[in-house]
Amino acid sequence: MSYEDFLADEPLIVTAALTGGVHGKEANPNLPETPVEIARAAADAVDAGAAVVHLHARAANGERSFATERFQAIDDAIRERVDDVVIQHSTGGTGVPTDRRHLPLRTNPPPEMASLDMGPVNRYDHLTSENTRATVDALHEEMVERGIKPELEVFNDGHLNEVHGLLNRRELADPVYATLLFGDGTLTRPRPANFLNAIANLPDGAQFNTIGTGRHQLPFATMGIIFGGHVRVGLEDSVYYDDGELASSNAQLIERVVELAETLGRPVTTPAETRQILEL
Amino acid sequence: MTCPYLAYRRESEDHHFEEPRAYCTVVDRFVQPMRADLCNDRYALDHAEHCEIFRKAAPIDEADPVDTEGTSE
């Protein structure tokens, strides 16, 4: 994918990251946590132009849940309110045993997509989300068994090597779909040159998705649009709409990026078109 | 054993929640849900090892935790 894809008006997949697994309503009271709140946010996100919803589950008090039943409740609530959307579950889980991270893959039906973190990520000052190769392979194995498309989360350039290593170890269905993250901490330093380097080092034929966290959400979404990639926005990745201004909803962030894409000449995909592009 | 500085509260100056949520009495604010797992020593997490706030805080008798309201998941 490249600037040529932008010039060709290739359609853009917008993913809405509605909730996340790190912060909650203490950071932004508009962040959805319960199944009903997440389903309403999903419906609004789809109305705003999102084709994919990236989901994390929470307990009633906002704390993290990895239970299949909680993901099932979210999916069921979304399907009651949304005619069509691609559901993507997170398998991330800092400090959580690998067996629990498989649980989001076991809903009925399984999610069409699931995230697959490609390597370690530091959290706070004394904690690392390990994501060993064995964990990656085990999660990928179950995704293959259940017909789930992996979304390879590339937190930094070292994880680009891990993508190539995964392709050497295992067979991945085409197209490889990699999400490039830019932001603070362990993420790739959010600078344009690093974005260009990352997309140049993806496997041949890969489709890429772009995340900029915090204040980098909009500029990196813009780069993703211009360089033929896809974009993810939402309250998981930034609780702000503008400097110091909390976002009023996930839909507000999606509306802005959809308007930007359309201004730049890239139409956004429907869920059906997304399935064609990603061969779901 | 959970962190002795952990409390579950519904309200602070800036927030009101229907369900009691994890609150750190060292920094006097509600904590992120990910950090709440750490406060509760869930999964493979241990507040004494992984929480920089606990490690920097003044010693406290872990047998005498601060007041709590409600329980976690």
Interface residues (C-beta under 8 A of the other chain):
Chain A: G21 V22 H23 G24 K25 E26 A27 P29 R58 A59 A60 N61 G62 E63 R64 S65 G93 T94 G95 V96 P97 R100 R123 Y124 D125 H126 L127
Chain B: Y8 H15 F17 E19 P20 R21 A22 R29 F30 V31 Q32 P33 M34 R35 A36 D37 L38 R42 Y43 A44 L45 E49 H50 C51 E52 R55 G70 S72 E73
